[in-house]
Amino acid sequence: MAVISELIRSEADGTISFGDYTLADKKKLEDYKHDGDLYKVKTFSDITKLERNGMFVYESVPGTAVEKFDCTSDSVSFTVEGKEDAMITLELEPETSYDITVNGASAGQMKTNLGGKLNLSVELDPGVAVTVQVSRV
């Protein structure tokens, strides 16, 4: 997996890919159209953030590259890569429990807060992609 040099792109399977954790300076791309929605991405070495229609969707600290990001009403799945371990925040349904799977192994169950935020930590090694699946219980 490589960084997303376009900052964000649509994939043939209907998912999106975004982020470039190798950038020293912050870059952003606004009003990217995908599947009837407008996306905004901000990314560089310290943070990667994605918004859809002005609403928060994804954030990682430090920055990451995300491929095949697919978000439905019941699940979120993506492949992520970064230069070091990352804290990822996702916007989901408020006060809802989700099963977390990382590289096919269960990472347990978590419940979102009142605002619908779910925080998870992912161990990352440079050049090695990790698959994350978050599914409503």
C-alpha positions as CSV (number, residue, x, y, z in Angstrom):
1,M,0.0,0.0,0.0
2,A,1.2,3.5,-0.7
3,V,0.3,7.0,0.3
4,I,-2.6,8.6,-1.7
5,S,-0.8,11.2,-3.8
6,E,-4.1,12.7,-5.0
7,L,-5.1,13.1,-1.3
8,I,-8.4,11.4,-2.0
9,R,-9.6,9.2,-4.8
10,S,-12.6,7.0,-5.7
11,E,-11.9,3.2,-6.1
12,A,-13.5,1.0,-8.7
13,D,-15.3,-1.0,-5.9
14,G,-17.2,2.2,-4.7
15,T,-14.9,2.8,-1.7
16,I,-12.6,5.8,-1.3
17,S,-8.9,6.1,-0.4
18,F,-7.3,9.1,1.2
19,G,-4.4,10.5,3.2
20,D,-0.6,11.0,2.9
21,Y,1.3,10.6,6.2
22,T,4.7,11.4,4.4
23,L,3.8,15.1,3.9
24,A,5.8,17.6,6.1
25,D,3.2,20.4,5.6
26,K,-0.6,20.2,5.8
27,K,-2.4,19.8,2.6
28,K,-6.2,19.7,2.0
29,L,-8.7,19.0,-0.7
30,E,-12.3,20.2,-0.5
31,D,-15.4,19.5,-2.4
32,Y,-14.4,16.1,-3.7
33,K,-17.5,14.4,-5.1
34,H,-18.1,10.7,-4.5
35,D,-21.4,8.8,-4.6
36,G,-23.5,12.0,-4.2
37,D,-21.5,13.3,-1.2
38,L,-18.9,16.1,-0.9
39,Y,-15.7,15.1,0.9
40,K,-12.9,17.2,2.5
41,V,-9.6,15.7,3.5
42,K,-6.8,17.3,5.5
43,T,-3.6,15.3,5.8
44,F,0.1,15.4,6.7
45,S,2.5,13.7,9.0
46,D,0.7,14.7,12.2
47,I,-2.9,14.2,11.4
48,T,-5.3,12.9,8.7
49,K,-8.9,14.0,8.8
50,L,-11.9,13.2,6.6
51,E,-15.3,15.0,6.5
52,R,-18.4,14.1,4.5
53,N,-20.9,16.9,3.7
54,G,-19.4,19.0,6.5
55,M,-19.6,16.3,9.1
56,F,-16.7,14.5,10.8
57,V,-16.0,10.9,9.6
58,Y,-12.4,9.9,10.3
59,E,-9.3,11.2,12.1
60,S,-6.0,9.7,12.9
61,V,-3.1,11.0,15.0
62,P,-0.4,10.9,13.6
63,G,-1.4,11.0,9.9
64,T,-2.2,7.8,8.0
65,A,-3.0,6.6,4.5
66,V,-6.4,4.9,4.2
67,E,-7.5,2.6,1.4
68,K,-10.9,1.1,0.6
69,F,-12.7,3.1,3.2
70,D,-16.3,1.9,3.2
71,C,-18.9,3.3,5.6
72,T,-22.5,1.9,5.9
73,S,-25.1,2.4,8.5
74,D,-23.9,-0.8,10.3
75,S,-20.2,-0.9,9.7
76,V,-16.9,0.8,8.7
77,S,-14.1,-1.0,7.1
78,F,-10.7,0.2,5.7
79,T,-7.0,-0.6,5.3
80,V,-4.7,1.8,7.1
81,E,-0.9,2.4,6.9
82,G,1.3,4.8,8.9
83,K,4.8,5.5,10.1
84,E,3.9,4.6,13.7
85,D,1.0,3.5,15.9
86,A,-2.1,5.7,15.4
87,M,-5.1,6.7,17.4
88,I,-8.1,6.6,15.1
89,T,-11.4,8.3,15.8
90,L,-14.6,7.4,13.8
91,E,-18.0,9.1,13.9
92,L,-20.7,6.4,14.3
93,E,-24.1,6.1,16.0
94,P,-24.2,7.5,19.5
95,E,-24.2,5.1,22.5
96,T,-24.0,2.0,20.3
97,S,-21.8,-1.0,20.7
98,Y,-19.5,-2.2,18.0
99,D,-17.2,-5.2,17.4
100,I,-13.7,-4.2,16.4
101,T,-11.5,-6.5,14.3
102,V,-7.9,-5.7,13.3
103,N,-6.2,-7.9,10.7
104,G,-8.9,-10.6,11.2
105,A,-8.4,-10.8,15.0
106,S,-11.0,-9.5,17.5
107,A,-9.9,-6.4,19.3
108,G,-13.0,-6.6,21.5
109,Q,-16.2,-4.6,21.7
110,M,-16.5,-0.8,22.3
111,K,-19.4,1.6,22.8
112,T,-19.5,5.0,21.3
113,N,-20.0,8.1,23.5
114,L,-23.0,10.5,23.4
115,G,-21.6,12.2,20.4
116,G,-21.1,8.9,18.5
117,K,-17.3,9.0,18.6
118,L,-15.3,5.7,18.7
119,N,-11.6,5.8,19.6
120,L,-9.3,2.9,18.8
121,S,-5.6,2.5,18.7
122,V,-3.9,0.6,15.9
123,E,-0.3,-0.7,15.9
124,L,1.4,0.2,12.7
125,D,4.8,-0.5,11.2
126,P,6.1,1.6,8.2
127,G,5.0,0.0,4.9
128,V,2.7,-2.5,6.5
129,A,-1.1,-2.1,6.0
130,V,-3.6,-3.2,8.7
131,T,-7.2,-4.0,8.0
132,V,-9.8,-2.6,10.4
133,Q,-13.5,-3.7,10.5
134,V,-16.0,-2.0,12.9
135,S,-19.4,-3.6,13.0
136,R,-22.5,-2.8,14.9
137,V,-23.4,-5.4,17.5
